[in-house]
Amino acid sequence: MNQLQNPQPIPVLFDHDGGVDDFLSLLLLLLLPEIDLAGISITPADCYAENALETTQKLLALTNKDHIEIGVGQYHGINAFPADWRARPKMLNALPDMLNVANYIETATPENSVDFIIRKLSVAAEPVTVLLTGPCSNLVQAVAQQPAIVTKIKEVVWMGGAVDVPGNVRTYNHNGTAEWNVFWDPVAAKTLFGLGLKLTIVPLDTTNHVPVTIDFLKKLAAQASAFYAHLAGQFWATTIDTIPAYDYTYFMWDVLTTSYLAIPTAFVVEQVEMDVIATGPSAGKTYRAPGTGQWVQVATDVNKEQFYSFLFKKLTSPLGQ
């Protein structure tokens, strides 16, 4: 059954790492009536945690959902994201629609993400879908500390990996075969693949089909009378200075992955035996491993027209419609 036709909202636990597309994913989740957002965890990977926490709190305030709890991770991975990327949430917090959010209230020190995930899953009334748009470390550490929580996980949906296309890591002592969310903590990624959970990944193979282009931004700007479309346009506009542009393009990595929860029929998926290289110049590489890997559901393509139609509809509709 198409999940959009399900009258019961899908319980989702969301772990993001504070990039622009992570916050656009959060905005999309907050606009989806078919999603029951049970909690939000922040991984301090593609962000500085204090800035990402502020952005998260402000988006909750803007959508009148500031009752949703937030956890913040204390683990800082193996391979750091570039500092310029991590500073992006600070820019988002200074945008006109974010700077003076009227009902934004800074909260006390948040719970550690690992404890937060354990607590949220332990008390869940039904199995929860875990959406990861950053590295998977918080979840992997939570399962390591409390293995029983796997019974409360319906599915893990992760923006991660590069299967049959090159990776997007460009850094010293690496051969470019990895995607950043996996590369940040390739040891955790290899562990996740071996946990036996139902795992769906949306890799670069599919997200490469949906770049953030000026043409897309123009179409979004034409919908600027809708507040959330206007806000999303401001967020995406901060990505066009990606340097060097000839070597790195900003894609809708996380927004596309998030949309999988609502429009799974727009995706072509394949069951693949896969594994992850944890160390060395190929650290973080996700590869087909017939006969020796773990079975993973991989999104290999997407109906772009259906995705864009869904995205524009949600960004231009009143909250909760």
FIFINU-533614 format. One line per 4 residues: number of its first residue (from 0); their letters; for each residue x, y, z of N, C-alpha, C. Coordinates in Angstrom, 2 decimals. Last residue first. Layout:
N
NUM	a	X Y Z X Y Z X Y Z  ... $
//
This chain:
321
320	qglp	-0.94 19.75 5.34 -1.80 19.33 4.22 -0.95 18.77 3.09  0.62 20.82 7.35 -0.16 19.64 7.66 -1.09 19.19 6.56  0.50 24.20 6.38 1.09 23.20 7.27 0.11 22.07 7.54  -0.49 24.64 2.95 -0.54 25.01 4.36 0.00 23.86 5.22 $
316	stlk	1.90 24.08 0.28 0.62 23.81 0.95 0.65 24.33 2.37  4.38 24.34 -0.82 3.42 25.42 -1.09 2.07 25.21 -0.43  5.78 22.10 -0.17 6.35 23.39 0.23 5.38 24.54 0.02  4.21 20.08 -1.32 4.35 20.15 0.13 4.88 21.51 0.58 $
312	kflf	4.46 20.64 -4.08 3.15 20.61 -3.44 3.27 20.78 -1.94  7.20 20.37 -4.49 6.57 21.69 -4.66 5.21 21.73 -3.98  7.45 17.57 -3.98 8.19 18.56 -3.20 7.54 19.94 -3.29  5.80 16.34 -5.93 5.56 16.13 -4.50 6.20 17.24 -3.67 $
308	syfq	7.14 17.22 -8.23 5.73 17.55 -8.03 5.37 17.43 -6.55  9.65 16.04 -7.88 9.53 17.50 -7.89 8.10 17.94 -7.64  8.89 13.26 -7.99 9.57 13.84 -6.83 9.39 15.35 -6.78  7.80 13.02 -10.55 6.97 12.72 -9.38 7.57 13.34 -8.12 $
304	eknv	10.05 13.68 -12.07 8.83 14.48 -12.18 7.93 14.26 -10.97  11.89 11.64 -11.39 12.15 13.03 -11.01 10.90 13.89 -11.07  11.80 8.69 -10.10 10.98 9.42 -11.05 11.07 10.90 -10.67  15.03 7.31 -9.55 13.84 7.99 -9.04 13.11 8.65 -10.20 $
300	dtav	17.22 4.53 -8.76 16.71 5.57 -9.66 15.46 6.16 -9.03  18.04 2.84 -6.77 18.93 3.01 -7.91 18.47 4.09 -8.89  18.17 2.22 -3.46 17.43 3.02 -4.44 18.36 3.34 -5.60  18.64 -0.95 -2.13 19.30 0.23 -2.68 18.37 0.93 -3.67 $
296	qvwq	18.60 -2.88 0.68 17.75 -2.35 -0.38 18.34 -1.03 -0.85  21.00 -5.39 1.33 20.58 -4.00 1.52 19.66 -3.62 0.38  22.56 -8.09 2.78 21.49 -7.68 1.88 20.99 -6.29 2.28  26.11 -8.05 2.97 24.82 -8.01 3.66 23.76 -7.51 2.68 $
292	gtgp	28.49 -10.22 1.23 28.00 -8.98 1.82 26.68 -9.16 2.56  29.14 -12.55 -0.07 29.83 -12.25 1.19 29.29 -11.03 1.91  27.59 -12.83 -2.37 27.98 -14.01 -1.63 28.64 -13.76 -0.29  28.73 -9.83 -3.78 27.89 -11.03 -3.95 28.44 -12.22 -3.15 $
288	aryt	29.00 -6.93 -2.98 29.80 -8.05 -2.48 28.97 -9.33 -2.57  29.33 -3.62 -4.05 28.62 -4.89 -4.23 29.54 -6.03 -3.81  30.29 -1.15 -1.60 30.48 -1.90 -2.84 29.65 -3.18 -2.85  31.29 1.91 -0.39 30.23 0.91 -0.33 30.25 0.16 -1.66 $
284	kgas	34.06 3.28 1.22 33.52 2.80 -0.04 32.46 1.74 0.22  35.24 3.94 3.59 33.90 4.45 3.34 33.30 3.99 2.03  38.52 4.00 2.36 37.66 4.01 3.55 36.31 4.64 3.24  40.46 3.64 0.48 39.08 3.46 0.04 38.11 3.49 1.21 $
280	pgta	42.85 3.91 1.85 42.51 4.94 0.85 41.11 4.80 0.27  41.85 2.68 5.19 42.71 2.81 4.02 42.23 3.85 3.03  38.78 1.05 6.33 40.05 1.75 6.50 40.78 1.88 5.17  36.37 -0.23 5.65 36.44 0.59 6.86 37.70 1.43 6.98 $
276	ivdm	34.17 -0.75 3.07 35.59 -0.77 3.42 35.80 0.23 4.55  31.16 -2.57 3.24 31.83 -1.27 3.38 33.30 -1.50 3.71  28.88 -4.38 1.09 29.79 -4.27 2.22 30.45 -2.90 2.17  25.89 -6.06 -0.07 26.86 -4.97 -0.05 27.75 -5.07 1.18 $
272	evqe	23.62 -7.37 -2.25 24.56 -7.76 -1.20 25.70 -6.76 -1.21  20.54 -5.76 -2.90 21.95 -5.92 -3.25 22.72 -6.44 -2.04  17.55 -5.15 -4.44 18.16 -5.85 -3.32 19.59 -6.22 -3.71  16.54 -1.96 -5.58 17.16 -3.24 -5.91 17.73 -3.85 -4.63 $
268	vvfa	14.05 0.36 -6.73 14.91 -0.22 -5.70 15.39 -1.61 -6.12  13.02 3.41 -7.87 13.38 2.07 -8.32 14.35 1.51 -7.29  10.49 5.54 -6.50 11.87 5.04 -6.54 11.95 3.64 -7.14  7.92 6.20 -6.15 8.66 7.01 -7.12 10.08 6.48 -7.34 $
264	tpia	6.94 4.72 -4.10 6.69 4.21 -5.44 7.39 5.03 -6.52  7.41 6.19 -1.79 8.34 5.11 -2.13 8.15 4.58 -3.55  6.77 8.86 -0.68 6.48 8.44 -2.06 7.43 7.31 -2.49  7.49 9.07 2.03 6.13 9.44 1.61 5.77 8.94 0.22 $
260	lyst	10.09 8.25 2.29 9.13 7.84 3.31 7.70 8.06 2.85  11.43 9.54 0.25 11.19 8.11 0.11 10.15 7.61 1.12  11.96 12.07 1.11 10.74 11.88 0.31 10.42 10.40 0.11  14.45 11.72 2.26 13.29 11.93 3.12 12.00 11.69 2.36 $
256	tlvd	16.02 11.60 -0.06 15.94 10.44 0.84 14.72 10.53 1.74  15.70 14.21 -1.03 15.26 13.07 -1.83 15.08 11.84 -0.95  16.89 15.59 1.07 15.48 15.83 0.75 14.91 14.68 -0.08  19.54 14.72 0.92 18.72 14.36 2.07 17.23 14.56 1.82 $
252	wmfy	20.47 15.59 -1.69 20.76 14.28 -1.11 19.70 13.88 -0.08  20.19 17.39 -3.88 19.14 17.22 -2.88 19.27 15.85 -2.21  23.54 18.75 -4.29 22.40 17.95 -4.69 21.37 17.89 -3.56  25.99 20.87 -5.49 25.08 20.60 -4.38 23.86 19.87 -4.91 $
248	tydy	29.05 19.77 -6.87 27.72 20.31 -7.08 26.85 19.95 -5.89  32.39 20.18 -7.53 31.44 19.82 -6.49 30.12 20.53 -6.74  34.04 21.04 -9.50 34.38 19.77 -8.88 33.30 19.29 -7.92  33.26 23.48 -10.32 33.48 22.49 -11.36 33.71 21.10 -10.78 $
244	apit	33.17 24.95 -7.97 31.91 24.54 -8.57 32.09 23.45 -9.62  35.27 24.20 -5.25 35.16 24.68 -6.63 33.92 24.12 -7.31  32.48 25.75 -3.67 33.73 25.94 -4.39 34.60 24.70 -4.20  29.23 26.93 -3.57 30.08 25.77 -3.36 31.30 25.86 -4.26 $
240	ditt	27.35 28.88 -3.68 28.75 29.32 -3.67 29.71 28.16 -3.43  24.82 27.89 -3.41 25.31 28.07 -4.78 26.76 28.53 -4.83  23.64 27.58 -0.94 24.51 26.50 -1.41 25.18 26.79 -2.75  21.81 29.44 -0.23 23.11 29.52 0.44 24.09 28.46 -0.06 $
236	awfq	19.51 28.73 -1.53 20.33 29.78 -2.14 21.71 29.87 -1.49  18.27 26.96 0.21 18.99 26.42 -0.94 19.90 27.47 -1.59  17.16 28.87 2.02 18.12 27.85 2.46 18.95 27.35 1.28  15.42 30.33 0.38 16.51 31.00 1.07 17.59 30.00 1.49 $
232	galh	13.66 28.27 -0.37 14.45 28.95 -1.39 15.63 29.69 -0.78  12.50 27.69 2.09 13.32 26.68 1.44 14.21 27.30 0.38  11.05 30.10 2.44 12.11 29.74 3.38 13.06 28.71 2.76  9.26 29.89 0.29 10.17 31.03 0.38 11.35 30.72 1.29 $
228	ayfa	7.90 27.62 1.04 8.63 27.62 -0.22 9.66 28.74 -0.22  6.75 28.57 3.38 7.73 27.49 3.48 8.52 27.33 2.18  5.00 30.69 2.42 6.09 30.93 3.37 7.15 29.84 3.34  4.22 31.55 -0.79 4.04 30.47 0.19 5.24 30.51 1.13 $
224	saqa	5.26 33.40 -2.44 4.15 33.84 -1.60 3.79 32.78 -0.55  7.13 32.10 -4.02 7.60 32.76 -2.80 6.47 33.28 -1.91  7.14 30.66 -6.32 6.15 30.27 -5.30 6.42 30.98 -3.98  9.25 31.50 -7.74 7.94 31.88 -8.27 6.82 31.53 -7.30 $
220	alkk	11.30 30.20 -6.47 11.10 31.61 -6.17 9.76 32.11 -6.67  11.17 27.74 -7.75 10.79 27.83 -6.35 10.50 29.27 -5.96  12.11 28.46 -10.24 10.76 27.91 -10.12 10.27 27.98 -8.68  14.69 29.25 -9.49 13.77 30.22 -10.11 12.33 29.74 -9.99 $
216	lfdi	15.78 26.85 -8.58 15.59 27.95 -7.63 14.66 29.02 -8.19  15.88 25.42 -11.00 15.03 24.95 -9.90 14.76 26.07 -8.92  17.76 27.01 -12.33 16.42 26.86 -12.89 15.45 26.38 -11.81  20.00 26.62 -10.76 19.40 27.95 -10.79 17.98 27.88 -11.34 $
212	tvpv	19.78 23.46 -9.01 20.15 24.30 -10.15 19.48 25.67 -10.03  20.79 20.88 -7.27 20.16 22.18 -7.00 20.66 23.13 -8.09  20.22 17.67 -8.86 21.06 18.77 -8.41 20.24 20.00 -8.08  19.31 14.75 -8.98 18.54 15.91 -8.53 19.46 17.01 -7.98 $
208	hntt	20.83 12.58 -9.60 19.82 12.96 -10.58 19.09 14.26 -10.21  22.37 11.91 -7.47 23.03 12.64 -8.56 22.05 13.12 -9.62  20.79 10.25 -5.96 20.76 11.69 -5.64 21.47 12.53 -6.71  21.46 7.73 -7.06 20.13 8.30 -7.26 20.12 9.80 -7.00 $
204	dlpv	24.14 7.34 -6.47 23.62 6.86 -7.75 22.29 7.50 -8.09  24.48 8.04 -3.85 24.74 9.06 -4.87 24.23 8.64 -6.23  21.70 6.19 -2.30 23.09 6.58 -2.53 23.23 7.66 -3.59  19.73 5.39 0.07 19.57 6.23 -1.11 20.95 6.81 -1.40 $
200	itlk	19.11 2.21 1.51 20.00 3.36 1.30 19.61 4.08 0.01  17.46 0.47 3.97 17.31 1.03 2.63 18.26 2.21 2.52  17.40 -2.37 5.94 18.14 -1.15 5.62 17.91 -0.76 4.17  16.43 -4.13 8.60 15.96 -3.78 7.27 16.55 -2.41 6.95 $
196	lglg	19.36 -5.39 10.32 18.18 -4.54 10.23 17.71 -4.42 8.79  21.74 -6.71 10.65 20.56 -7.50 10.30 19.28 -6.71 10.25  24.13 -5.45 11.07 23.22 -5.58 12.21 21.98 -6.41 11.92  25.97 -4.85 9.09 25.97 -6.19 9.64 24.99 -6.41 10.77 $
192	fltk	25.76 -2.21 8.46 25.41 -3.17 7.42 25.32 -4.58 7.96  26.79 -1.10 10.82 25.36 -0.99 10.51 24.94 -2.02 9.48  29.55 -1.63 10.50 28.79 -2.27 11.58 27.30 -2.24 11.28  30.14 0.06 8.40 30.33 -1.38 8.22 29.56 -2.15 9.29 $
188	aavp	29.57 2.50 9.71 28.81 2.09 8.53 28.93 0.60 8.30  31.52 2.58 11.70 30.11 2.47 12.08 29.27 2.01 10.90  33.74 2.86 10.01 33.66 1.71 10.90 32.21 1.49 11.34  33.43 5.31 8.73 33.26 4.08 7.95 33.17 2.83 8.81 $
184	dwfv	32.45 8.14 9.31 32.66 7.05 10.26 32.45 5.73 9.54  32.70 9.67 7.01 32.87 10.32 8.32 33.12 9.28 9.40  31.98 8.00 4.86 33.40 8.28 5.10 33.65 8.87 6.49  29.20 8.14 4.82 29.85 6.87 5.16 31.29 7.12 5.58 $
180	nwea	28.81 10.77 4.10 28.14 10.26 5.31 28.73 8.93 5.77  30.34 11.02 1.64 30.75 11.64 2.89 30.09 11.07 4.14  31.29 8.11 -0.24 30.34 9.21 -0.02 30.56 9.71 1.41  34.36 7.07 -1.90 33.38 7.07 -0.81 32.45 8.28 -0.87 $
176	tgnh	36.39 7.21 -3.74 35.35 6.20 -3.97 34.22 6.27 -2.96  38.68 8.81 -3.55 37.45 9.37 -4.10 36.31 8.40 -4.32  40.96 7.91 -2.28 40.88 7.74 -3.73 39.56 8.19 -4.35  42.90 9.75 0.08 41.68 9.02 -0.26 41.52 9.00 -1.77 $
172	nytr	44.84 11.51 0.98 44.99 10.07 1.26 43.71 9.28 1.01  42.74 14.38 1.30 44.05 13.75 1.29 43.97 12.27 1.61  39.66 14.48 -0.62 40.51 14.84 0.50 41.81 14.05 0.42  36.66 14.33 -1.54 37.87 14.85 -2.18 38.78 15.33 -1.07 $
168	vngp	33.91 12.29 -1.91 34.97 12.69 -0.99 36.19 13.12 -1.80  31.93 11.21 -3.44 32.06 12.68 -3.45 33.07 13.18 -2.43  32.47 8.32 -5.66 32.08 8.99 -4.42 32.22 10.50 -4.53  31.11 7.19 -8.84 32.20 7.66 -7.98 31.64 8.29 -6.71 $
164	vdva	28.67 4.48 -8.88 29.15 5.79 -9.33 30.31 6.20 -8.43  27.46 2.32 -7.78 28.01 2.15 -9.12 28.48 3.47 -9.73  27.28 3.38 -5.00 27.36 1.97 -5.38 28.05 1.78 -6.73  27.84 5.18 -2.30 27.95 5.34 -3.75 28.22 3.93 -4.27 $
160	ggmw	26.33 6.35 0.81 26.96 5.42 -0.11 27.00 5.87 -1.55  23.20 7.51 2.09 24.58 7.12 2.25 25.05 6.22 1.14  20.53 8.15 3.79 21.22 8.77 2.67 22.71 8.47 2.86  18.59 5.46 4.93 19.84 6.22 5.08 20.26 6.84 3.76 $
156	vvek	16.30 4.05 6.99 16.42 4.68 5.67 17.57 5.67 5.76  15.56 1.15 8.65 16.49 2.27 8.63 16.58 2.77 7.19  12.55 -0.06 10.11 13.42 0.09 8.94 14.37 1.25 9.19  11.65 -0.58 12.70 10.95 -1.15 11.55 11.86 -1.17 10.33 $
152	iktv	12.89 -1.21 15.76 13.24 -0.53 14.51 12.57 -1.25 13.35  12.58 -2.62 18.03 11.72 -1.45 17.88 12.02 -0.67 16.60  14.50 -4.48 18.07 13.13 -4.97 17.89 12.15 -3.83 17.70  16.74 -3.08 18.72 16.56 -3.44 17.30 15.15 -3.95 17.04 $
148	iapq	16.95 -2.76 21.43 16.17 -1.75 20.70 15.98 -2.10 19.23  18.65 -4.65 22.52 17.23 -4.98 22.47 16.42 -3.98 21.65  21.25 -3.59 22.75 20.87 -4.37 21.55 19.39 -4.64 21.42  22.51 -0.97 23.81 21.23 -1.58 24.17 20.71 -2.38 22.97 $
144	qava	25.03 -0.33 22.79 24.78 -0.20 24.23 23.52 -0.93 24.67  24.71 -0.80 20.08 25.79 -1.48 20.79 25.56 -1.45 22.30  22.63 0.95 19.49 22.38 -0.49 19.40 23.46 -1.27 20.15  24.04 3.37 19.84 22.86 3.07 20.66 22.56 1.57 20.66 $
140	qvln	25.96 3.21 17.85 26.38 3.21 19.25 25.22 2.89 20.18  24.29 3.34 15.62 25.13 2.17 15.82 25.59 2.08 17.27  23.15 5.91 15.94 22.31 4.71 15.95 23.14 3.47 16.25  25.43 7.55 15.74 24.57 7.60 16.93 23.73 6.33 17.04 $
136	scpg	26.49 6.91 13.12 27.20 6.58 14.36 26.31 6.56 15.59  25.84 7.38 10.49 24.98 6.46 11.25 25.50 6.19 12.66  25.82 10.75 9.09 26.43 9.47 9.46 25.55 8.66 10.40  22.61 11.91 7.91 24.02 12.13 8.19 24.66 10.78 8.45 $
132	tllv	20.08 11.16 7.75 20.57 11.97 6.64 21.99 12.45 6.88  18.09 8.51 8.58 19.43 9.05 8.77 19.81 9.87 7.54  15.25 7.48 10.20 15.72 8.19 9.03 17.06 8.84 9.35  13.72 4.67 11.30 14.82 5.56 11.63 15.35 6.16 10.33 $
128	tvpe	10.47 3.84 12.13 11.39 4.03 11.01 12.46 5.04 11.44  9.61 1.70 14.84 9.84 3.04 14.33 10.75 2.99 13.11  7.07 -0.41 16.21 8.37 -0.23 15.55 8.44 1.09 14.79  5.19 1.11 18.91 5.27 0.27 17.73 6.63 0.50 17.06 $
124	aavs	5.66 2.63 21.11 4.52 1.71 21.17 4.51 0.75 19.99  8.84 3.21 22.52 7.98 3.29 21.34 6.88 2.23 21.40  10.69 3.10 24.49 9.31 3.38 24.91 8.35 3.44 23.73  13.06 2.57 23.11 12.63 1.67 24.19 11.17 1.87 24.56 $
120	lkri	13.41 4.73 21.40 13.04 3.44 20.85 12.50 2.51 21.92  14.04 6.76 23.28 12.91 6.91 22.37 12.46 5.57 21.80  16.34 5.73 24.60 15.11 6.04 25.33 13.90 6.09 24.40  18.17 5.47 22.47 17.81 4.31 23.29 16.48 4.56 23.99 $
116	ifdv	18.30 8.14 21.66 17.79 7.13 20.74 17.36 5.88 21.50  19.42 9.30 23.99 18.13 9.78 23.46 17.50 8.71 22.56  21.89 8.14 24.20 20.90 7.89 25.26 19.49 8.24 24.77  22.93 9.26 21.84 22.90 7.81 22.02 21.87 7.44 23.08 $
112	snep	22.72 12.07 22.21 21.95 11.38 21.17 21.86 9.88 21.37  22.28 13.46 25.41 23.19 12.83 24.47 22.40 11.97 23.49  19.90 16.12 25.73 20.33 14.77 26.04 21.31 14.26 24.98  20.89 19.61 25.84 20.09 18.47 25.38 20.71 17.14 25.78 $
108	tate	20.77 22.16 28.18 21.66 21.21 27.52 20.89 19.96 27.12  17.64 23.94 27.61 18.79 23.53 28.40 19.64 22.54 27.61  16.73 25.99 24.72 16.50 25.01 25.78 17.78 24.69 26.53  15.53 29.05 23.61 16.71 28.20 23.75 16.51 27.27 24.95 $
104	iyna	12.68 29.44 21.78 13.20 29.48 23.14 14.37 28.52 23.23  10.86 31.20 19.44 12.03 30.36 19.63 12.56 30.54 21.05  8.75 32.74 18.67 8.53 31.82 19.78 9.68 30.82 19.95  9.83 34.39 16.59 9.18 34.96 17.77 9.10 34.00 18.94 $
100	vnlm	12.88 34.55 15.17 11.72 33.66 15.30 11.07 33.95 16.65  14.79 36.30 13.87 13.97 36.68 15.03 12.71 35.83 15.10  16.08 34.85 11.79 16.83 35.64 12.77 16.04 35.94 14.03  14.65 33.61 9.82 15.12 32.80 10.94 15.66 33.63 12.09 $
96	dpla	14.12 35.26 7.74 12.99 34.51 8.28 13.37 33.66 9.50  16.75 36.31 7.18 15.66 37.16 7.69 14.51 36.39 8.33  19.43 34.26 8.49 18.53 34.62 7.40 17.34 35.40 7.96  20.97 33.32 10.52 20.97 34.76 10.32 20.07 35.20 9.17 $
92	nlmk	20.86 30.60 10.42 20.25 31.24 11.59 20.18 32.75 11.45  22.39 30.10 8.16 20.95 29.89 8.11 20.25 30.62 9.25  24.96 30.59 9.15 24.41 31.47 8.12 22.89 31.33 8.05  25.17 28.44 10.85 25.26 29.78 11.42 24.71 30.81 10.44 $
88	prar	25.14 26.21 9.12 23.95 26.53 9.92 23.99 27.92 10.55  27.86 26.28 7.97 26.68 26.73 7.23 25.45 27.02 8.10  30.13 25.25 9.06 29.69 26.56 9.55 28.38 27.02 8.93  30.74 22.97 7.69 30.17 22.83 9.03 29.63 24.15 9.57 $
84	wdap	31.95 23.90 5.40 30.63 23.27 5.30 29.97 23.25 6.66  34.35 24.82 6.46 33.45 25.77 5.80 32.05 25.19 5.66  35.57 22.45 7.40 35.08 23.45 8.35 34.11 24.43 7.71  34.72 19.27 5.98 35.40 20.57 5.88 34.75 21.61 6.78 $
80	fani	34.30 16.55 8.36 33.82 17.35 7.23 34.62 18.66 7.17  36.77 14.21 9.55 35.96 15.43 9.71 35.52 16.02 8.38  36.67 10.97 10.21 37.14 11.85 9.14 36.25 13.08 9.09  35.51 9.97 12.57 36.88 9.61 12.23 37.46 10.59 11.21 $
76	ghyq	33.33 11.45 15.15 33.70 10.72 13.95 35.18 10.46 13.77  32.52 12.61 17.52 32.93 13.47 16.41 33.59 12.73 15.25  29.84 12.38 19.81 30.90 11.69 19.09 31.22 12.47 17.82  27.64 13.44 20.93 28.91 13.90 21.47 30.11 13.27 20.76 $
72	gvgi	24.47 14.57 19.59 25.56 13.61 19.73 26.84 14.25 20.24  21.49 15.57 21.09 22.70 16.02 20.37 23.84 15.05 20.65  17.93 15.43 20.69 19.17 14.95 21.29 20.34 15.43 20.46  14.75 16.86 21.24 15.99 16.86 20.46 17.13 16.27 21.30 $
68	eihd	11.14 16.50 20.97 12.40 16.49 21.70 13.60 16.35 20.77  8.53 18.65 20.12 9.33 17.50 19.71 10.72 17.59 20.36  7.31 21.00 20.67 7.20 19.96 21.69 8.07 18.75 21.36  7.36 22.71 18.55 8.51 22.76 19.45 8.36 21.84 20.65 $
64	kntl	5.81 23.09 16.32 6.05 21.72 16.77 7.23 21.67 17.73  5.28 25.30 14.67 4.47 25.07 15.88 4.59 23.63 16.38  7.08 25.89 12.78 6.02 24.97 12.38 5.12 24.58 13.56  8.88 27.51 14.11 8.19 28.05 12.93 7.02 27.18 12.49 $
60	allk	9.90 25.73 16.03 9.07 26.86 16.45 8.25 27.40 15.28  11.37 24.02 14.41 10.27 23.48 15.20 9.33 24.60 15.64  13.23 25.84 13.48 12.30 25.22 12.53 11.12 24.59 13.25  14.56 26.42 15.88 13.81 27.47 15.20 12.83 26.90 14.18 $
56	qtte	15.78 23.98 16.51 14.77 24.54 17.41 13.93 25.61 16.71  17.56 23.79 14.33 16.53 22.77 14.55 15.42 23.32 15.42  19.21 26.00 14.79 18.41 25.92 13.57 17.27 24.93 13.73  20.34 25.22 17.27 19.54 26.45 17.17 18.65 26.41 15.93 $
52	lane	21.75 22.92 16.52 20.67 22.83 17.51 19.76 24.04 17.42  23.62 23.99 14.80 22.61 23.07 14.26 21.44 22.91 15.23  25.17 25.46 16.61 24.45 26.15 15.54 23.33 25.28 14.98  26.17 23.41 18.24 25.37 24.48 18.85 24.58 25.25 17.80 $
48	aycd	27.62 21.69 16.46 26.39 21.25 17.10 25.53 22.39 17.63  28.48 22.48 13.26 28.88 22.67 14.65 27.59 22.54 15.45  28.34 20.00 10.61 27.85 21.16 11.35 28.68 21.34 12.62  28.45 17.37 9.70 28.49 18.47 8.73 27.96 19.75 9.37 $
44	apti	28.48 16.34 12.59 29.35 15.95 11.48 29.50 17.11 10.49  27.09 15.74 15.16 27.95 16.90 14.88 28.97 16.58 13.80  23.80 14.74 14.73 25.17 14.24 14.70 26.08 15.42 14.35  20.84 14.99 16.55 21.83 15.72 15.74 23.18 15.03 15.86 $
40	siga	17.53 13.75 16.42 18.89 13.62 16.93 19.84 14.34 15.98  14.21 14.06 17.29 15.26 14.51 16.38 16.60 14.40 17.08  11.11 12.18 17.38 12.26 12.84 17.99 13.30 13.16 16.93  8.86 11.42 16.01 8.97 11.03 17.41 10.12 11.72 18.13 $
36	ldie	6.69 12.56 13.80 8.10 12.74 14.14 8.29 12.56 15.64  4.74 10.93 11.83 4.71 11.28 13.25 6.16 11.34 13.71  3.58 11.67 8.61 4.74 11.37 9.46 4.47 11.82 10.88  1.53 12.63 7.13 1.67 11.17 7.18 2.84 10.72 8.04 $
32	plll	1.78 15.35 7.01 0.82 14.80 7.99 0.93 13.29 8.12  4.71 17.07 6.68 4.05 15.85 6.21 3.09 15.31 7.27  6.22 19.13 7.60 5.07 19.48 6.77 4.26 18.27 6.33  8.34 18.01 8.86 7.40 18.76 9.69 6.14 19.15 8.92 $
28	llll	9.75 16.98 6.69 9.14 16.07 7.65 8.06 16.78 8.47  10.63 19.43 5.55 9.71 18.56 4.82 9.01 17.60 5.77  12.37 20.32 7.56 11.20 21.12 7.20 10.17 20.26 6.49  14.27 18.24 7.41 13.49 18.44 8.63 12.24 19.25 8.33 $
24	slfd	15.25 18.75 4.85 14.59 17.47 5.14 13.73 17.58 6.39  16.39 21.18 5.32 15.28 21.13 4.37 14.52 19.81 4.52  18.38 20.31 7.02 17.32 21.17 7.55 16.13 21.26 6.60  19.92 18.80 5.24 19.35 18.17 6.43 18.20 19.00 6.98 $
20	dvgg	20.78 20.70 3.44 19.76 19.74 2.99 19.17 18.95 4.15  22.63 22.04 5.08 21.46 22.74 4.55 20.38 21.75 4.14  23.53 19.84 7.86 23.76 20.53 6.60 22.50 21.21 6.11  23.08 18.40 10.30 23.15 19.85 10.29 23.54 20.55 9.01 $
16	dhdf	22.69 15.66 10.37 24.00 16.20 10.75 24.18 17.66 10.37  19.98 13.77 11.94 20.60 14.56 10.87 21.93 15.14 11.33  17.65 11.38 12.53 19.00 11.77 12.91 19.64 12.50 11.74  14.40 10.80 13.60 15.22 11.46 12.58 16.57 11.84 13.16 $
12	lvpi	11.97 8.43 13.71 13.03 9.02 14.52 14.08 9.52 13.53  8.54 8.16 13.07 9.88 8.34 12.52 10.78 8.98 13.56  5.52 6.48 12.51 6.45 7.00 13.52 7.88 7.01 12.97  3.20 7.52 10.17 4.35 6.63 10.35 5.26 7.22 11.42 $
8	pqpn	-0.30 7.90 10.89 1.03 8.47 10.62 2.14 7.47 10.93  -2.85 6.11 9.38 -2.07 6.23 10.59 -0.69 6.79 10.25  -3.91 5.86 6.85 -4.50 6.87 7.73 -3.71 7.07 9.02  -2.09 5.63 3.92 -2.20 5.05 5.26 -2.74 6.10 6.21 $
4	qlqn	-1.52 6.75 1.56 -2.91 6.37 1.77 -3.14 5.77 3.15  1.19 7.08 1.55 0.39 8.29 1.57 -1.08 7.98 1.85  2.19 4.54 1.21 2.14 5.07 2.56 1.33 6.35 2.66  0.51 2.24 -0.80 1.23 3.51 -0.78 1.07 4.14 0.59 $
0	m	0.85 -1.20 0.00 0.00 0.00 0.00 0.88 1.25 0.00 $
//
